[in-house]
Amino acid sequence: MRYYDDESTPARSTELVEWLIQEDGVNFMLGPYSSGLTKAILPIIERHKVPMVEANGAARELFTKGHRYIFAVLSTSDQYLWPALELAAANAGKLGKSAGEVTFAQDVRAGALEDAMRLGIACVIDDQLPPELDDMSVTLNKVKALKPDLLVVSGQEKGAVTAVKQIEALRTDVPMVALTHCDSARLAEQLPKAASHVFCAHQWHRSLGHKGKLFGSAEDFAQRFQEAYGYEAPYQSAQSAAAVYVFADAMARAQDLDTEKVRDALAATDLATFYGPIKFDETGKNVAKPMVLTQIIDGEYVVVAAEEWAVRDPVIPRPAH
């Protein structure tokens, strides 16, 4: 196992990946953290034909260029908030609407817009947060004027914190608010009042019923992780462990460490794991694992969708703050 600190910069990432392949003789790659760094190294991975199983690059565009050597265990970004839109459509009556009358405002685009169109939900605000992710007052003023039923926001950890703080500060009442990166932003722990009854998109949750030969259940993995490291397992650790597992499974099935044979075995992966089912389409996306939606209730992330994993009904509409 060889690894280096890429300092979270694309230039350093590309330099180090070249070094790993050319100097260290690495034959297989685990990806960097973030979609931006993953995108930066992809041309190198493809040029050298080094299979890469990655766990932390979710951007849709990573899988639209015909790359053959990238495989991702996580759900891609266009899937992040589809459970919130499904929930809004299913609970339209609680919002005083029919499913076709539900409206939403959003700043996560492609997947949300496609799902909204499929469900007959109208998008009335389509904004992009500033690069600093420190102010969404312009969007919230539009929300006050247009009164959508659902507001969805995706802007990494800082965007999640900005959203809940400013929604509370500007007294913006929206029946449903759905965010990404709640857990890594520690919203339930740090801002339990402001984030109360917000919906959160998760890649993984310890309460889910996923099981596999390695680690056992999601809860088994979470307990073993906490025993080993002294803190609760974040989803990044779960999906990163799953990426290593996928490599081990492919190598065992290939019965060979030839990179092309392992690459083909990866492409044929159909694996049950503590993280969820893993099966890749022709682009390298995991098409078997759905996202899960929680709602922050009494300072806890409570799974409310999909229905098969829900531990309670969602609170809709969100109580006024």
C-alpha beads as a LAMMPS data file, in Angstrom:
LAMMPS data file: protein, C-alpha beads

321 atoms
320 bonds

1 atom types
1 bond types

-500.0 500.0 xlo xhi
-500.0 500.0 ylo yhi
-500.0 500.0 zlo zhi

Masses

1 110.0

Atoms # bond

1 1 1 0.000 0.000 0.000
2 1 1 1.542 3.301 -1.115
3 1 1 0.013 6.695 -0.466
4 1 1 0.972 10.362 -0.468
5 1 1 -0.591 13.648 0.628
6 1 1 -1.958 15.409 -2.461
7 1 1 -2.586 18.586 -0.406
8 1 1 -6.086 18.705 -1.936
9 1 1 -4.760 20.299 -5.115
10 1 1 -5.249 18.883 -8.646
11 1 1 -1.693 19.689 -9.757
12 1 1 -0.182 17.830 -6.820
13 1 1 -2.579 14.911 -7.351
14 1 1 -1.572 14.447 -10.987
15 1 1 2.114 14.697 -10.092
16 1 1 1.795 12.058 -7.384
17 1 1 -0.287 9.657 -9.481
18 1 1 2.365 9.786 -12.212
19 1 1 4.988 9.079 -9.549
20 1 1 3.013 6.170 -8.103
21 1 1 2.682 4.547 -11.518
22 1 1 6.051 5.395 -13.067
23 1 1 8.355 5.228 -10.045
24 1 1 6.586 3.123 -7.423
25 1 1 5.268 0.650 -9.978
26 1 1 1.699 0.721 -8.675
27 1 1 -0.667 -1.490 -10.704
28 1 1 -3.982 -0.621 -9.040
29 1 1 -5.304 2.651 -7.674
30 1 1 -7.652 3.831 -4.952
31 1 1 -8.927 7.289 -5.834
32 1 1 -8.324 10.607 -4.081
33 1 1 -10.893 12.555 -2.065
34 1 1 -13.341 14.733 -4.035
35 1 1 -14.654 14.774 -7.569
36 1 1 -12.272 17.549 -8.622
37 1 1 -9.144 15.567 -7.780
38 1 1 -10.595 12.390 -9.261
39 1 1 -11.299 14.234 -12.514
40 1 1 -7.737 15.587 -12.573
41 1 1 -6.094 12.157 -12.380
42 1 1 -8.484 10.273 -14.687
43 1 1 -6.524 10.991 -17.907
44 1 1 -3.410 9.521 -16.288
45 1 1 -5.289 6.447 -15.088
46 1 1 -6.668 5.884 -18.568
47 1 1 -3.380 6.488 -20.357
48 1 1 -1.554 3.958 -18.201
49 1 1 -4.536 1.569 -18.074
50 1 1 -4.447 1.328 -14.277
51 1 1 -7.741 0.077 -12.805
52 1 1 -9.053 2.437 -10.131
53 1 1 -11.828 1.723 -7.634
54 1 1 -12.741 5.025 -6.073
55 1 1 -14.996 5.911 -3.162
56 1 1 -15.020 9.692 -2.931
57 1 1 -15.594 11.178 -6.381
58 1 1 -19.309 11.373 -7.137
59 1 1 -19.628 13.940 -9.936
60 1 1 -21.749 12.736 -12.807
61 1 1 -19.252 13.981 -15.394
62 1 1 -16.656 11.422 -14.270
63 1 1 -18.752 8.751 -15.970
64 1 1 -19.727 10.457 -19.216
65 1 1 -16.392 10.433 -21.094
66 1 1 -16.114 6.748 -21.947
67 1 1 -13.392 5.945 -19.386
68 1 1 -12.720 2.217 -18.957
69 1 1 -10.606 2.079 -15.803
70 1 1 -12.691 3.922 -13.217
71 1 1 -15.177 2.125 -10.957
72 1 1 -17.050 3.947 -8.186
73 1 1 -18.724 2.242 -5.226
74 1 1 -20.720 5.327 -4.182
75 1 1 -23.905 6.775 -5.644
76 1 1 -23.228 9.619 -8.083
77 1 1 -24.216 13.216 -7.362
78 1 1 -27.232 13.205 -9.673
79 1 1 -28.806 10.622 -7.344
80 1 1 -28.197 12.553 -4.117
81 1 1 -31.595 14.131 -3.632
82 1 1 -33.969 11.921 -5.572
83 1 1 -35.371 10.400 -2.325
84 1 1 -36.404 13.900 -1.173
85 1 1 -38.281 14.536 -4.414
86 1 1 -39.911 11.103 -4.229
87 1 1 -40.936 11.868 -0.653
88 1 1 -42.368 15.255 -1.634
89 1 1 -44.453 13.674 -4.397
90 1 1 -45.642 10.864 -2.133
91 1 1 -46.627 13.325 0.613
92 1 1 -48.179 15.996 -1.601
93 1 1 -51.419 15.739 0.364
94 1 1 -49.663 16.828 3.555
95 1 1 -48.489 19.905 1.659
96 1 1 -52.027 20.712 0.575
97 1 1 -51.265 19.819 -3.048
98 1 1 -51.672 17.098 -5.597
99 1 1 -48.412 15.503 -6.793
100 1 1 -48.453 17.603 -9.966
101 1 1 -48.783 20.831 -7.988
102 1 1 -45.683 20.417 -5.807
103 1 1 -42.991 23.027 -6.493
104 1 1 -39.373 23.123 -5.462
105 1 1 -36.312 25.329 -5.439
106 1 1 -32.876 23.865 -5.909
107 1 1 -29.203 24.396 -6.562
108 1 1 -28.219 20.798 -7.400
109 1 1 -29.109 20.516 -11.039
110 1 1 -29.083 17.603 -13.425
111 1 1 -30.391 14.757 -11.301
112 1 1 -32.894 16.891 -9.377
113 1 1 -34.351 18.394 -12.546
114 1 1 -34.677 14.997 -14.215
115 1 1 -36.389 13.514 -11.170
116 1 1 -38.688 16.523 -10.853
117 1 1 -39.743 16.191 -14.494
118 1 1 -40.381 12.472 -14.032
119 1 1 -42.523 13.121 -10.954
120 1 1 -44.387 16.113 -12.384
121 1 1 -42.874 18.535 -9.854
122 1 1 -42.268 22.097 -11.054
123 1 1 -38.953 23.857 -10.394
124 1 1 -39.636 27.519 -9.587
125 1 1 -36.129 28.550 -8.455
126 1 1 -32.894 27.278 -10.007
127 1 1 -29.984 29.085 -8.348
128 1 1 -26.294 28.502 -7.908
129 1 1 -24.602 29.380 -4.640
130 1 1 -21.563 31.679 -4.730
131 1 1 -18.212 29.832 -4.870
132 1 1 -17.501 30.698 -1.233
133 1 1 -20.754 28.966 -0.175
134 1 1 -21.181 31.666 2.470
135 1 1 -24.408 33.408 1.448
136 1 1 -27.719 32.187 0.067
137 1 1 -29.818 35.189 1.064
138 1 1 -30.673 36.001 -2.569
139 1 1 -32.123 32.533 -3.048
140 1 1 -33.942 32.635 0.286
141 1 1 -35.591 35.932 -0.609
142 1 1 -36.909 34.263 -3.770
143 1 1 -38.110 31.364 -1.628
144 1 1 -40.073 33.772 0.556
145 1 1 -41.691 35.317 -2.504
146 1 1 -42.483 32.141 -4.455
147 1 1 -43.185 29.793 -1.514
148 1 1 -41.991 26.446 -2.923
149 1 1 -42.959 23.253 -1.127
150 1 1 -39.417 21.879 -1.158
151 1 1 -35.974 23.493 -1.068
152 1 1 -32.995 21.274 -1.927
153 1 1 -29.412 22.438 -1.464
154 1 1 -26.110 20.760 -2.301
155 1 1 -22.932 22.639 -1.474
156 1 1 -20.581 20.391 0.477
157 1 1 -20.299 20.859 4.261
158 1 1 -20.049 24.648 4.200
159 1 1 -23.138 24.954 2.017
160 1 1 -25.144 22.799 4.433
161 1 1 -24.114 24.944 7.418
162 1 1 -24.841 28.184 5.531
163 1 1 -28.266 26.897 4.499
164 1 1 -29.539 25.951 7.954
165 1 1 -28.105 29.058 9.613
166 1 1 -29.560 31.484 7.078
167 1 1 -32.918 29.717 6.778
168 1 1 -33.274 30.211 10.534
169 1 1 -31.830 33.750 10.628
170 1 1 -34.018 34.983 7.755
171 1 1 -37.091 33.148 9.095
172 1 1 -37.632 31.341 5.827
173 1 1 -40.396 28.795 6.281
174 1 1 -40.340 25.952 3.749
175 1 1 -42.471 22.814 4.254
176 1 1 -39.541 20.575 3.258
177 1 1 -35.798 21.316 3.258
178 1 1 -33.348 18.692 1.964
179 1 1 -29.549 18.965 2.084
180 1 1 -26.450 16.983 1.230
181 1 1 -23.375 16.604 3.483
182 1 1 -25.340 16.961 6.730
183 1 1 -23.355 14.268 8.483
184 1 1 -19.897 15.511 7.524
185 1 1 -21.032 19.059 8.455
186 1 1 -22.215 17.614 11.799
187 1 1 -25.502 19.513 11.576
188 1 1 -27.366 17.327 14.062
189 1 1 -24.557 17.656 16.592
190 1 1 -23.560 21.292 16.064
191 1 1 -26.835 22.960 15.017
192 1 1 -29.664 20.735 16.305
193 1 1 -32.203 23.575 16.614
194 1 1 -31.536 25.248 13.249
195 1 1 -31.342 21.875 11.479
196 1 1 -34.370 20.339 13.172
197 1 1 -36.551 18.343 10.742
198 1 1 -34.250 18.982 7.786
199 1 1 -33.959 16.027 5.397
200 1 1 -30.441 14.759 4.718
201 1 1 -29.111 12.678 1.849
202 1 1 -26.691 9.929 2.901
203 1 1 -24.532 7.509 0.970
204 1 1 -24.694 5.049 3.884
205 1 1 -26.153 4.704 7.359
206 1 1 -25.283 2.201 10.067
207 1 1 -28.950 1.278 10.616
208 1 1 -29.409 -0.059 7.078
209 1 1 -29.868 -3.784 6.559
210 1 1 -26.958 -4.227 4.145
211 1 1 -24.843 -7.336 4.789
212 1 1 -21.832 -9.042 3.236
213 1 1 -19.215 -11.684 3.952
214 1 1 -16.694 -9.031 5.020
215 1 1 -17.620 -7.276 8.303
216 1 1 -21.170 -8.643 8.341
217 1 1 -23.844 -5.944 8.604
218 1 1 -23.619 -2.152 8.378
219 1 1 -24.018 -2.013 12.164
220 1 1 -21.252 -4.611 12.621
221 1 1 -18.894 -2.451 10.550
222 1 1 -19.860 0.673 12.521
223 1 1 -19.208 -1.030 15.856
224 1 1 -15.862 -2.490 14.776
225 1 1 -14.786 0.868 13.358
226 1 1 -15.645 2.662 16.605
227 1 1 -13.788 0.068 18.665
228 1 1 -10.709 0.439 16.466
229 1 1 -10.595 4.220 16.078
230 1 1 -12.605 5.676 18.959
231 1 1 -15.142 7.657 16.924
232 1 1 -18.271 6.961 14.895
233 1 1 -17.702 5.694 11.372
234 1 1 -18.340 8.409 8.766
235 1 1 -19.761 7.354 5.417
236 1 1 -16.408 8.172 3.769
237 1 1 -14.737 5.417 5.793
238 1 1 -17.485 2.923 4.977
239 1 1 -17.297 3.529 1.242
240 1 1 -13.498 3.580 1.267
241 1 1 -13.459 0.197 3.002
242 1 1 -15.947 -1.031 0.400
243 1 1 -13.590 0.057 -2.397
244 1 1 -10.786 -2.097 -0.995
245 1 1 -13.210 -4.995 -0.631
246 1 1 -14.243 -4.665 -4.285
247 1 1 -10.603 -4.900 -5.374
248 1 1 -10.047 -7.992 -3.211
249 1 1 -13.157 -9.648 -4.611
250 1 1 -12.181 -8.911 -8.218
251 1 1 -8.635 -10.185 -7.736
252 1 1 -9.932 -13.387 -6.165
253 1 1 -12.290 -13.971 -9.088
254 1 1 -9.628 -13.132 -11.677
255 1 1 -7.158 -15.518 -10.017
256 1 1 -4.503 -13.245 -11.472
257 1 1 -2.930 -9.827 -10.867
258 1 1 -2.786 -8.957 -14.560
259 1 1 -4.309 -5.466 -14.758
260 1 1 -6.589 -6.231 -17.706
261 1 1 -7.912 -9.405 -16.104
262 1 1 -8.576 -7.570 -12.856
263 1 1 -10.182 -4.700 -14.790
264 1 1 -12.552 -7.145 -16.489
265 1 1 -13.331 -8.806 -13.149
266 1 1 -14.134 -5.391 -11.678
267 1 1 -16.516 -4.702 -14.539
268 1 1 -18.324 -7.963 -13.730
269 1 1 -18.666 -7.188 -9.996
270 1 1 -21.975 -8.139 -8.381
271 1 1 -21.279 -8.014 -4.671
272 1 1 -23.335 -7.788 -1.465
273 1 1 -21.511 -5.724 1.178
274 1 1 -22.087 -4.002 4.519
275 1 1 -22.038 -0.753 2.499
276 1 1 -24.738 -1.906 0.128
277 1 1 -24.928 -3.849 -3.137
278 1 1 -22.222 -3.058 -5.676
279 1 1 -22.676 -3.627 -9.397
280 1 1 -21.144 -1.456 -12.100
281 1 1 -22.671 -0.343 -15.388
282 1 1 -20.603 0.135 -18.535
283 1 1 -19.467 3.601 -17.332
284 1 1 -18.149 2.349 -13.991
285 1 1 -21.012 3.685 -11.860
286 1 1 -22.481 1.592 -9.078
287 1 1 -26.072 1.097 -10.218
288 1 1 -27.138 -1.181 -7.370
289 1 1 -26.862 1.011 -4.258
290 1 1 -29.541 3.659 -3.615
291 1 1 -29.149 6.801 -1.555
292 1 1 -30.908 6.972 1.796
293 1 1 -32.765 9.921 3.317
294 1 1 -32.765 10.805 6.998
295 1 1 -34.543 13.534 8.918
296 1 1 -32.893 15.308 11.844
297 1 1 -35.234 14.691 14.793
298 1 1 -34.199 15.451 18.387
299 1 1 -30.575 15.744 17.312
300 1 1 -30.479 12.336 15.588
301 1 1 -30.371 11.284 11.922
302 1 1 -33.507 9.150 11.587
303 1 1 -33.938 7.111 8.383
304 1 1 -37.263 7.984 6.698
305 1 1 -36.690 6.837 3.088
306 1 1 -36.504 4.620 1.144
307 1 1 -39.510 2.881 2.663
308 1 1 -37.754 -0.472 3.079
309 1 1 -35.184 1.112 5.445
310 1 1 -37.394 3.709 7.174
311 1 1 -37.610 3.481 10.970
312 1 1 -40.420 6.068 11.223
313 1 1 -42.640 8.264 9.114
314 1 1 -41.236 11.651 8.064
315 1 1 -42.466 14.841 9.694
316 1 1 -44.096 16.827 6.853
317 1 1 -44.481 19.766 6.770
318 1 1 -41.478 20.971 8.732
319 1 1 -42.632 22.656 11.974
320 1 1 -42.299 26.425 11.769
321 1 1 -39.164 27.856 13.424

Bonds

1 1 1 2
2 1 2 3
3 1 3 4
4 1 4 5
5 1 5 6
6 1 6 7
7 1 7 8
8 1 8 9
9 1 9 10
10 1 10 11
11 1 11 12
12 1 12 13
13 1 13 14
14 1 14 15
15 1 15 16
16 1 16 17
17 1 17 18
18 1 18 19
19 1 19 20
20 1 20 21
21 1 21 22
22 1 22 23
23 1 23 24
24 1 24 25
25 1 25 26
26 1 26 27
27 1 27 28
28 1 28 29
29 1 29 30
30 1 30 31
31 1 31 32
32 1 32 33
33 1 33 34
34 1 34 35
35 1 35 36
36 1 36 37
37 1 37 38
38 1 38 39
39 1 39 40
40 1 40 41
41 1 41 42
42 1 42 43
43 1 43 44
44 1 44 45
45 1 45 46
46 1 46 47
47 1 47 48
48 1 48 49
49 1 49 50
50 1 50 51
51 1 51 52
52 1 52 53
53 1 53 54
54 1 54 55
55 1 55 56
56 1 56 57
57 1 57 58
58 1 58 59
59 1 59 60
60 1 60 61
61 1 61 62
62 1 62 63
63 1 63 64
64 1 64 65
65 1 65 66
66 1 66 67
67 1 67 68
68 1 68 69
69 1 69 70
70 1 70 71
71 1 71 72
72 1 72 73
73 1 73 74
74 1 74 75
75 1 75 76
76 1 76 77
77 1 77 78
78 1 78 79
79 1 79 80
80 1 80 81
81 1 81 82
82 1 82 83
83 1 83 84
84 1 84 85
85 1 85 86
86 1 86 87
87 1 87 88
88 1 88 89
89 1 89 90
90 1 90 91
91 1 91 92
92 1 92 93
93 1 93 94
94 1 94 95
95 1 95 96
96 1 96 97
97 1 97 98
98 1 98 99
99 1 99 100
100 1 100 101
101 1 101 102
102 1 102 103
103 1 103 104
104 1 104 105
105 1 105 106
106 1 106 107
107 1 107 108
108 1 108 109
109 1 109 110
110 1 110 111
111 1 111 112
112 1 112 113
113 1 113 114
114 1 114 115
115 1 115 116
116 1 116 117
117 1 117 118
118 1 118 119
119 1 119 120
120 1 120 121
121 1 121 122
122 1 122 123
123 1 123 124
124 1 124 125
125 1 125 126
126 1 126 127
127 1 127 128
128 1 128 129
129 1 129 130
130 1 130 131
131 1 131 132
132 1 132 133
133 1 133 134
134 1 134 135
135 1 135 136
136 1 136 137
137 1 137 138
138 1 138 139
139 1 139 140
140 1 140 141
141 1 141 142
142 1 142 143
143 1 143 144
144 1 144 145
145 1 145 146
146 1 146 147
147 1 147 148
148 1 148 149
149 1 149 150
150 1 150 151
151 1 151 152
152 1 152 153
153 1 153 154
154 1 154 155
155 1 155 156
156 1 156 157
157 1 157 158
158 1 158 159
159 1 159 160
160 1 160 161
161 1 161 162
162 1 162 163
163 1 163 164
164 1 164 165
165 1 165 166
166 1 166 167
167 1 167 168
168 1 168 169
169 1 169 170
170 1 170 171
171 1 171 172
172 1 172 173
173 1 173 174
174 1 174 175
175 1 175 176
176 1 176 177
177 1 177 178
178 1 178 179
179 1 179 180
180 1 180 181
181 1 181 182
182 1 182 183
183 1 183 184
184 1 184 185
185 1 185 186
186 1 186 187
187 1 187 188
188 1 188 189
189 1 189 190
190 1 190 191
191 1 191 192
192 1 192 193
193 1 193 194
194 1 194 195
195 1 195 196
196 1 196 197
197 1 197 198
198 1 198 199
199 1 199 200
200 1 200 201
201 1 201 202
202 1 202 203
203 1 203 204
204 1 204 205
205 1 205 206
206 1 206 207
207 1 207 208
208 1 208 209
209 1 209 210
210 1 210 211
211 1 211 212
212 1 212 213
213 1 213 214
214 1 214 215
215 1 215 216
216 1 216 217
217 1 217 218
218 1 218 219
219 1 219 220
220 1 220 221
221 1 221 222
222 1 222 223
223 1 223 224
224 1 224 225
225 1 225 226
226 1 226 227
227 1 227 228
228 1 228 229
229 1 229 230
230 1 230 231
231 1 231 232
232 1 232 233
233 1 233 234
234 1 234 235
235 1 235 236
236 1 236 237
237 1 237 238
238 1 238 239
239 1 239 240
240 1 240 241
241 1 241 242
242 1 242 243
243 1 243 244
244 1 244 245
245 1 245 246
246 1 246 247
247 1 247 248
248 1 248 249
249 1 249 250
250 1 250 251
251 1 251 252
252 1 252 253
253 1 253 254
254 1 254 255
255 1 255 256
256 1 256 257
257 1 257 258
258 1 258 259
259 1 259 260
260 1 260 261
261 1 261 262
262 1 262 263
263 1 263 264
264 1 264 265
265 1 265 266
266 1 266 267
267 1 267 268
268 1 268 269
269 1 269 270
270 1 270 271
271 1 271 272
272 1 272 273
273 1 273 274
274 1 274 275
275 1 275 276
276 1 276 277
277 1 277 278
278 1 278 279
279 1 279 280
280 1 280 281
281 1 281 282
282 1 282 283
283 1 283 284
284 1 284 285
285 1 285 286
286 1 286 287
287 1 287 288
288 1 288 289
289 1 289 290
290 1 290 291
291 1 291 292
292 1 292 293
293 1 293 294
294 1 294 295
295 1 295 296
296 1 296 297
297 1 297 298
298 1 298 299
299 1 299 300
300 1 300 301
301 1 301 302
302 1 302 303
303 1 303 304
304 1 304 305
305 1 305 306
306 1 306 307
307 1 307 308
308 1 308 309
309 1 309 310
310 1 310 311
311 1 311 312
312 1 312 313
313 1 313 314
314 1 314 315
315 1 315 316
316 1 316 317
317 1 317 318
318 1 318 319
319 1 319 320
320 1 320 321
